[in-house]
Amino acid sequence: MGYKVALVGATGNVGREMLNILDERKFPADEVVALASRRSVGTEVSYGDKTLKVKALENHDFSDTDICLMSAGGAVSKEWSPKIGAAGAVVIDNSSTWRMDPDVPLIVPEVNADAVTGFAKKNIIANPNCSTAQLVVALKPLHDKAVIKRVVVATYQSVSGAGKEGMDELFAQTKSVYTASELVNKKFPKRIAFNVIPEIDVFMEDGYTKEEWKMMAETKKILDPKIRLTATCVRVPVFIGHSEAVSIEFEKPITPDEARSILRNAPGCLVIDKHEPGGYVTPYESAGEDATYISRIREDATVENGLSMWVVSDNLRKGAALNAVQIAECLINRKLISAKQKAA
């Protein structure tokens, strides 16, 4: 008997990608229900060769639902995730609402799958921030080998991380540049077309943005609380795919060749690192792919036991939708949940 899956936020970028991935990976679902707010009721979304009509979250009965993939923003998750969890479904939430809750596991299956058992406290599992997810996939196997002390990361994050409105704004502004029309900023604080913006999420008192804080706090929770990390998060005029320039200081010696070998054998990682023009991965090539790509692995001679590398991934997939589905697969494969008996 298969599982009943509810997807909250089915009309958004990540929600649609979740539906694609559930179908691609042949997730063992007997039924998938697409949910969103009342204004989206009746909207059609694709699930494999099927078309699902979106239903209202407010009216849905979750009593026979096994898994709820939540991708509708923090306010919706804060209100609904506890209710859905109390009804007996396991909520896998893509917002930042529950990530730092000590009773909610924050999971990247390639990194800390064993921590998933903690879901039973609230029936909620948190998906990390998109930029954190790909980073820890690359860091984990290196940390196991040489113990990471400090990480310095600069991100180059695509506009899809800001949702459909972000993608629409880049498209509209680019068109305006070529037609000499007025550029309008709505989603971003400054123009994004042919520009980069070193501001993602709100500024905090210490001068970091909340996006940067998320990377610091989430990496500690997922990987190791002893790791020191500083981040500068930048929005760039790319539609899909986040890139990261990462410099790492280790406790133990590790060479670039050792790192390449380790990462080539690590789950979720794909090393493309040729020291020649074009011998690396860009966000364009990562779009639509599941892997976290790692290139430009080299010694950082400014510190003892240092490496630098380039990390790229599709933020809508590994950064959000794919990771959520992988968490659901982890629950099933480890026999932590079983499908409820459905009424005849």
Secondary structure as GFF3:
##gff-version 3
##sequence-region A 1 344
A	DSSP	beta_strand	3	8	.	.	.	ID=ss1
A	DSSP	alpha_helix	13	24	.	.	.	ID=ss2
A	DSSP	beta_strand	29	36	.	.	.	ID=ss3
A	DSSP	three_ten_helix	38	40	.	.	.	ID=ss4
A	DSSP	beta_strand	44	47	.	.	.	ID=ss5
A	DSSP	beta_strand	50	53	.	.	.	ID=ss6
A	DSSP	beta_strand	55	56	.	.	.	ID=ss7
A	DSSP	three_ten_helix	57	59	.	.	.	ID=ss8
A	DSSP	beta_strand	67	70	.	.	.	ID=ss9
A	DSSP	alpha_helix	74	86	.	.	.	ID=ss10
A	DSSP	beta_strand	90	93	.	.	.	ID=ss11
A	DSSP	alpha_helix	109	112	.	.	.	ID=ss12
A	DSSP	three_ten_helix	113	121	.	.	.	ID=ss13
A	DSSP	beta_strand	124	126	.	.	.	ID=ss14
A	DSSP	alpha_helix	130	146	.	.	.	ID=ss15
A	DSSP	beta_strand	148	157	.	.	.	ID=ss16
A	DSSP	three_ten_helix	159	162	.	.	.	ID=ss17
A	DSSP	alpha_helix	164	179	.	.	.	ID=ss18
A	DSSP	alpha_helix	210	222	.	.	.	ID=ss19
A	DSSP	beta_strand	228	235	.	.	.	ID=ss20
A	DSSP	beta_strand	242	250	.	.	.	ID=ss21
A	DSSP	alpha_helix	256	264	.	.	.	ID=ss22
A	DSSP	beta_strand	269	271	.	.	.	ID=ss23
A	DSSP	alpha_helix	283	286	.	.	.	ID=ss24
A	DSSP	beta_strand	292	299	.	.	.	ID=ss25
A	DSSP	beta_strand	306	313	.	.	.	ID=ss26
A	DSSP	pi_helix	317	321	.	.	.	ID=ss27
A	DSSP	alpha_helix	322	333	.	.	.	ID=ss28
###
